[in-house]
Amino acid sequence: VQGDDPIRVVQIMMVCGAGGQSLMVCALWRKIRWRALAGFLAGAAFGLPLGVMVLLHTRHSVYATVIGVALVLYALFMLPRRPLVVRRQSRLLDAFFGFLSGVTGGAAALPGMFVTLWCGFKGWPKEQQRALYQPFILIMQLSAITLMAVPGLAPDNRAAFDFAGIVYLPVMLLGTTLG
């Protein structure tokens, strides 16, 4: 993989992310609350295609800057924060954070950023949060891979999904398992 091809890098991250999340979701299977997950997925159904289009059709210098700034802001927010619980919860807010996560999932293989943040605001115990955001991440990674495999999605056809990234999967799974 050439280091200057962000589309291929994101595709590898999607494959490896799906592999790692598969392990996590298997461990949490009985604790997944599918009804709660459905609201996030409804929003993500609109955000994911938008994110993939951003990845495929945005100048890479703009794209890299926006993703970089978003990651720095996310890290700065998550680092020192005390648990904050938002008392007003709604399915609409779940869908909104699902939408944002769909966008970052398609654009940068980072579908967990906003859903993880929002789950923390719900005041749920850590295991309950993981039982929502880890299946969400897995579903988004697999959906993004499927969407990007659609022929002719990008104007230059560079984006046809490159499944060669699967060669990185065993090393990633080993690292996750030993971890």
Salt bridges, closest charged atoms under 4 A:
ASP5 OD1 - ARG158 NH1 3.06
ASP94 OD1 - LYS122 NZ 2.90
GLU127 OE2 - LYS31 NZ 3.38
ASP156 OD2 - ARG158 NE 2.82
ASP162 OD2 - ARG8 NE 3.73
